[in-house]
C-alpha cells in the first residue's frame, strides 16, 4: 500500500534532500578541514580525527557532525522551504561548528525544548 502524499510527507522528503545536499556544501567541508588532524593511533584505516567544539575531545569522522550555531529552523508550510534552504545551504561565515554525536544530540534536544516553551 502506497503512502499518502500529504503536505507533511512532502515537506519531510524535501527536508531530507536538503540536509543530504548540505553535506556536500563547501562551507561544511571547510569547517571539517579546519577541525581535523592526522590520526596516529592503532587503527590503520583511520586517517583523520576531528575535534569537538564543545568538549574538545577528538573523534573519528563517523562520530562527528557539523552543527549550525544559529539553527536552520523548521519547515511547517511550503512557504518555509525557501528560507529554510537559504539558512541550511548558505550559512553566514562562522556560523558552523563541529560537534561529537553526544554533544550535538544534547544541543539539539535543548533547542527543541526551548522551541516548545516559546
Secondary structure as GFF3:
##gff-version 3
##sequence-region A 1 118
A	DSSP	alpha_helix	7	22	.	.	.	ID=ss1
A	DSSP	alpha_helix	26	34	.	.	.	ID=ss2
A	DSSP	beta_strand	36	38	.	.	.	ID=ss3
A	DSSP	beta_strand	48	51	.	.	.	ID=ss4
A	DSSP	beta_strand	58	59	.	.	.	ID=ss5
A	DSSP	three_ten_helix	61	63	.	.	.	ID=ss6
A	DSSP	beta_strand	64	68	.	.	.	ID=ss7
A	DSSP	alpha_helix	80	89	.	.	.	ID=ss8
A	DSSP	beta_strand	96	100	.	.	.	ID=ss9
A	DSSP	alpha_helix	101	117	.	.	.	ID=ss10
###
